[in-house]
Amino acid sequence: MNLPRAPKQRWARATLGLSLLFAVGAFAYLALDGAPFQGTVLAVLILGAGYWEYKKKLQEKRVARQYEAKAEEQRRENER
């Protein structure tokens, strides 16, 4: 059964966007508090973690699609 993949990818992009917003907020808060260097470091860490999680989700989806394709291929071969 072919399910649309777009909503799942949108969810991964949405979480990446949320981490971007959180990073901007953390930077702005610390910069206004007088610690722009710490804000920059925290923002970079948050962005790095968000990007890493985004890539991890996409990789998990790729692996799942590969397993599904192999299972479908084996099912077709067994029907012959």
C-alpha positions as CSV (number, residue, x, y, z in Angstrom):
1,M,0.0,0.0,0.0
2,N,1.5,3.3,-1.0
3,L,0.9,6.0,1.5
4,P,1.7,9.6,0.8
5,R,5.2,10.5,2.1
6,A,4.8,14.3,2.1
7,P,3.0,14.6,5.5
8,K,5.8,12.7,7.3
9,Q,8.5,14.9,5.6
10,R,6.5,17.9,6.6
11,W,6.7,16.8,10.2
12,A,10.4,16.4,10.0
13,R,10.7,19.9,8.5
14,A,8.4,21.3,11.1
15,T,10.5,20.0,13.9
16,L,13.6,21.5,12.2
17,G,11.7,24.9,12.0
18,L,10.8,24.7,15.7
19,S,14.4,24.1,16.7
20,L,15.3,27.2,14.5
21,L,12.7,29.3,16.3
22,F,13.9,28.1,19.7
23,A,17.5,28.9,18.8
24,V,16.6,32.4,17.7
25,G,14.6,32.9,20.8
26,A,17.4,31.6,23.0
27,F,19.9,33.9,21.2
28,A,17.7,36.9,21.5
29,Y,17.0,36.3,25.2
30,L,20.7,35.9,26.1
31,A,21.8,38.8,23.8
32,L,19.3,41.1,25.4
33,D,20.5,39.9,28.8
34,G,24.0,41.0,27.9
35,A,25.6,37.6,27.0
36,P,25.6,37.5,23.2
37,F,28.5,35.0,23.0
38,Q,26.7,32.5,25.2
39,G,23.5,33.1,23.2
40,T,25.4,32.3,20.0
41,V,26.9,29.2,21.4
42,L,23.5,28.0,22.7
43,A,21.8,28.8,19.4
44,V,24.5,26.9,17.4
45,L,24.1,23.9,19.7
46,I,20.3,23.9,19.3
47,L,20.5,24.3,15.6
48,G,23.1,21.5,15.4
49,A,20.9,19.1,17.4
50,G,17.8,20.0,15.4
51,Y,19.6,19.4,12.1
52,W,21.0,16.1,13.4
53,E,17.5,15.0,14.4
54,Y,16.1,16.0,11.1
55,K,18.7,14.0,9.2
56,K,18.2,11.0,11.5
57,K,14.4,11.1,10.8
58,L,15.0,11.2,7.1
59,Q,17.5,8.3,7.3
60,E,15.0,6.2,9.3
61,K,12.3,6.8,6.7
62,R,14.7,5.8,3.9
63,V,15.6,2.6,5.7
64,A,11.9,1.8,6.4
65,R,11.1,2.3,2.7
66,Q,13.9,0.0,1.7
67,Y,12.7,-2.7,4.0
68,E,9.1,-2.3,2.7
69,A,10.3,-2.5,-0.9
70,K,12.3,-5.7,-0.1
71,A,9.4,-7.2,1.7
72,E,7.1,-6.4,-1.2
73,E,9.5,-7.9,-3.7
74,Q,9.8,-11.1,-1.6
75,R,6.0,-11.3,-1.4
76,R,5.7,-11.0,-5.2
77,E,8.4,-13.7,-5.7
78,N,6.6,-16.0,-3.3
79,E,3.3,-15.6,-5.2
80,R,4.9,-16.9,-8.4
